[in-house]
Amino acid sequence: DPVFYEPGVPGFSGPFPEGIKCLTNLTVINLSSNFFSGSIPNWIGNLTNLTNLTLSHNEFNGTLPPEMQQLTNLISLKLDHTYLSGEIPTWIGNLNLNRFDIYGSSFTGAIPEEICNWFVEPFDGNVSGSYFDYNDEWIVVGSVDMRNNLLSPFWPWCFTLNLMSGQMTGASPPAMYLPQRDRDSNGNRITL
């Protein structure tokens, strides 16, 4: 059983490759920069060894199947530049992602507050200082990019706005950063 599936040369088309469902030891699927279309199949949830799923730059559509919440080893989910739509499901926050990219897709609705599960350790009331008093190890996620979707302007409590890069225009801010003690020393960020 291979642990990595990548078709190689771009240009493949059709539905999500059905044969992948038998490769239960896969840890990485990269179908990026092709012309795959249709929905993400429900059986994707049976590939529980997956750590990286990249479906970027394809013509996938529909919503994220709830079976994806069974991908508890997943750390990177890249769905940017697709036609995937619907609300970001609340169960997404239960995955231990350090990369979540839906840039340029068609997701709608509010960003679920459960996404904050990726970023913070429990509040430590014994630490004095700013409103966000966390220990030095609290940042988990490396990159979240949600720009160019149809998300509502409700931001979960774990997002803060960095206005140093200019004024906010339109309904969504240009960049969102994790609440942290020293923004300049850490490249972890959320962009919307």
C-alpha positions, -999 to +999 in steps of 0.1 A: +000+000+000+015+034-009+014+061+017+014+090-008-009+095-038-002+122-063-011+118-100+020+137-112+016+156-143-014+180-141-043+176-165-064+147-150-102+152-150-133+134-139-147+126-104-126+120-073-105+089-082-125+059-069-095+036-066-080+057-037-106+044-013-088+010-012-055+026-002-063+027+035-026+034+045-024+066+026-011+095+046-009+121+018-033+128-011-024+156-034-047+161-064-039+198-068-039+216-102-060+192-122-096+193-135-112+169-110-149+177-104-179+166-085-182+162-047-157+149-022-169+113-017-182+101+017-157+073+018-129+098+023-136+094+060-124+058+059-088+070+051-081+076+087-043+076+083-044+108+062-023+136+075-024+158+044-052+163+019-047+188-009-075+192-034-066+228-045-071+242-080-097+217-091-134+219-099-147+200-069-181+213-057-207+206-030-201+207+008-176+190+030-189+155+038-194+149+075-174+117+072-143+139+070-145+145+108-132+109+111-098+121+097-084+127+132-048+124+120-052+152+094-029+182+100-032+199+066-064+205+046-060+226+014-092+232-005-084+265-021-095+275-056-123+250-058-161+254-061-167+238-027-195+257-009-218+257+021-210+266+057-177+256+072-189+228+095-184+231+132-167+197+134-137+212+115-125+226+149-122+190+163-095+182+137-059+190+148-051+211+117-020+233+114-029+243+079-064+251+066-068+268+032-101+276+015-090+307-003-110+315-034-137+289-029-175+295-023-180+289+015-207+309+031-220+318+066-202+324+099-168+311+107-175+285+134-161+293+168-148+258+171-119+269+149-105+285+180-097+250+192-067+250+169-051+280+185-052+282+222-044+263+254-069+267+282-068+302+299-044+304+328-058+328+354-024+328+372-007+347+344-011+384+345-010+407+315-032+412+285-067+399+280-052+368+263-031+352+290-018+320+276+014+300+282+042+302+256+031+270+239-005+280+230-002+286+192-008+254+173-019+263+138+006+276+112-017+290+085-054+296+079-065+313+047-102+320+041-100+349+018-123+354-012-152+334+001-187+346+010-182+344+048-203+366+071-185+393+091-188+375+124-153+367+136-148+342+164-133+354+197-098+340+188-093+364+159-079+399+162-074+424+135-040+439+126-047+474+114-010+483+109-013+473+072-041+498+064-077+504+069-104+478+067-124+479+035-156+460+027-171+433+048-140+413+055-107+426+069-075+421+049-057+400+075-065+384+108-039+374+133-040+350+162-040+367+196-005+364+209+020+382+231+044+393+203+029+394+168+062+404+152+082+374+164+057+348+151+045+343+115+014+323+124-016+341+110-052+338+098-062+356+066-097+362+055 
